[in-house]
């Protein structure tokens, strides 16, 4: 489908303040914002908070970073100067963005729809309020039940929680290695020490690790323009945000190899949704250290998404990686930030929404609600990809191993900066909040039919229906060069060349 085949456009506009802020945090040249056109669709991602605007900004920043790097690699060499007017035009369509932000809901595997949340991943009443639990993974489920001292019967879990305060549940479950957070108002979160620590950080943290020589980027052609072609990305991430970032880098031509420990399987449908364009291998890092070092020696980017500090013990801190692989870009993702009293805690999008006051802002009738998408996950994922692309572009001029860091809680703070409702979400959103006792009602992904942004392909996993990437610039790829494969089915080694097969778009 070409752009001219797309549904009738909404209102066209320039980059807007959200994209301007995101691009500034990435260190981008503000003059390049003129290359961006947005197609605004008021029906997309309905919410009280400015979810549509933030989602558009995250995708727009990623697309602009990709276009900038692509122009540098495809255009004539101009040492020390950005390509400027040669940067391809970027178009951000709210419809495509909204469909991609609920990609897990659009996925079909041989006609079967995945289940996004397990029965014990939901809001529960406590003696003094509400608590949000996350138990999609078996080990988190087991730790939650052990902390509560109850069986997995939802009625017994509800009874156990109803006898305790939300704060007690939060601390008890976290102490047991499980996941639960007390529901807070925006003001309640703002008074928390972790919130104050997060607020002092930039949206995107960027910095140097050493003074390695400037990177030499090999030229690429324009059929299609793949800004990340030939670059090797070690993907040490799980769940949604990190895999969305690396899925985007794979779209742009990178050789992405995801590594997982053998004893910690990923949720099958989640892996399928975020596995496009990648290969997936299993590697026990302590036992397979020689294999990892061989991979690292040829890697251009390492992306990590585990709990802060957990990989440092294995010698995988940014500083240690740069010492062994000078010139590497290390991208780190966390839920709460790698600092403050919650810096070592695990977290997920739904928990961050509950803790930061987003669930209260989107709720009604005394019940917590939810955003129309896991927007913290998806938005942070596109920003992470953008930060990596910008770091690669900066290396070509200035050299240096680089690090970039993002946190779901910092993205949440950015969203809450626009807390005055810009528009009503259209009815009671409580019923649509994932994890409530009632069955979630599907939220429209965009103005018009979401099918306008979906496509299908065959794979080793079956016939897949999936959402296209919303990252779009003139001459860039329109689809991934390969579908996802089974989790852990590939060898832990680099491919022989860049992924090909992506189709050009506008």
C-alpha positions, 0 to 999 in steps of 0.5 A: 500500500502506498501513501496515496492508497491510505485513508483520507488524511486528517489535518496536516500540521508541523512537528508540534511542541512534543516532538520539539521537546523530544528532539531537543532531548536527543540533541538533534539539530532543531532545523531538521524539524522542518522536515517533519509533517504530521497527520493528526487524527483526533480519534486516535488513542482517546485519553484524558492525558495527551497520549496521542501527542506524546506517541506522535512525538516519540515516533516522529523523533525516531523517524527523524533520527533515522532519516538523518542517519540515512542521509549521512550514509547515503549522501556525499561525504561532508566531514564534520557537517550534518546533511541538512537539506538532504534529510528525507521528508518524514511523515508521522500519521496518528493512525499508523502510530495508534495501530503500532502502539497497540500492536499486541492487540492487532496480532493474530497467529493463524487467526488466534488472538493473544492474551495480553494479561494473566488473571492475577495481573490487575487492580485489586482493592486493599484495606485503604485503596488499590494495588496493581499487580503483575503476574504474567510470568510464572516466576512473578506469579509464584513470588506474588502468591508466596508473599500473600500466602495464598493460592492462585484462586482470584477470590482468595487473592482478593480476600488476602489483599483486602485485609492489608494496606496498599503500602504494605502489599507493595513492600511485602511483594517487592521484598519477595521478588514479586511485582505490586505497586500502590495506586497513587494520585499524581500529587502522591507520586510527586511527593515520593522520593523516587518521583523527585529523583526521576524529575531531575533527569532529562527525558533522554540521558546521553553521554560519553564513555571514552574517547574512542576514534570517530566511527566510519559509516559505510555508504548505503544505497537508497533502494530502500534507504536503510540507515542501520544497514550493516550495524550489529545490535546485541539485544539483551531486552525483554517484554515490550519497550526494549524489544520495540526499540530493537524491532525498529532498528531491525526495520532500519536494516540492523542485524539484531540478535536477541539473547535470552537465558535458557531458563527464562522463557519469553511469553510466546505471543509477546515475542512474536509481536516484537520479534520482527526482523530479528534473530533469537538465540539462547545463551547462558552468560556465565557459562557461555562467556566466550561466545558472548565476548565474540559477539561483543567484539563485532557489535556496534550497539548493545541494548539492555533492559534488565533490572538496573545493576543485574547485568553489571555483576556479569561485567556488562556495565556500560563502562566495562562493555566500552573497555572491551569494545571501544566505540560501542553504543550502550543503550539502557532501559529501566522502569523506574530509572537506575537511581533513587530508592526504587532504582533497583526495582523491577517494573512494567508499564502497567505498574508505572501507570499505577504508581505515577498517578496516570491510572487515577487520571484516566479512571472514573467513578472511584476506580483506576483506569488505564491509558488506551495503549501501553504507551509508556512501553511503546513510546519509550521504545521508539525514543530509545531507538531514536537515541541510538540512531542519534548516538551513531550519527554523533559518533561519525563526527566526534567519536567516543563510545556512547551511552543512552538511558531511558526510563518508563517513569521519566516518560510518564513524568513527561506525559503528566506534564500535560496533565490538564485534560486536553479532551474527554476520552469519550465515556467511562474508560474504566471498563477498557483498562487492562487488568480490571475484573471485567473484560477489556473493551477494545479501544479504537486504534485510529480514526477509521479502520485499524485494518488500514495499518495492518498487513499479513505474512507467513512465518515459521510460527504460522500466518501472522497479522500484524501492525506495520511500523509507524516509522516513515520517511521518504525512501525508507523501508515499509516492512521488516525483511523477515518475520519473527521465528520461534523463541531461541531457535537461532544460533548465537552468532552474527549473520553474514550480512545486512538484512534485505527485503524491506520495501521502499516507501514514502 
